[in-house]
Amino acid sequence: MSSQKVKQIPKKLIKFLKQELGIPTSSLKLALRHHQQDWSQFPIILRQYGLISLEQLDSIFDWMYSPTHR
């Protein structure tokens, strides 16, 4: 069994998801239960469970990879 530490999802990302995209806290909690080691996969988990649209996924990746959020 691996003892690797799970990386925290940045609070800025959670704030963006809730405030800018209107993703409910309950949806975020569901995705967090299935979150693995790499937080950059979190948007994929949200999409995989049908919790966000493709447009929202695109917006999340735009936000994550913008120079101001690195």
C-alpha angles and dihedrals in degrees: 000000000000120000094199114144117245110239115236119242107242113258088225089062093050090049091050092049093050102037105031101032099028095230109168120243089238090060091049091050091052092052091045090058088060095040115126132195100296115064091197087075092058094095089053090054090051090052094043090059092046093247095129136031125242089255090055090048089053091049091050093052091046089053095044095050099040112115092242093061102046 
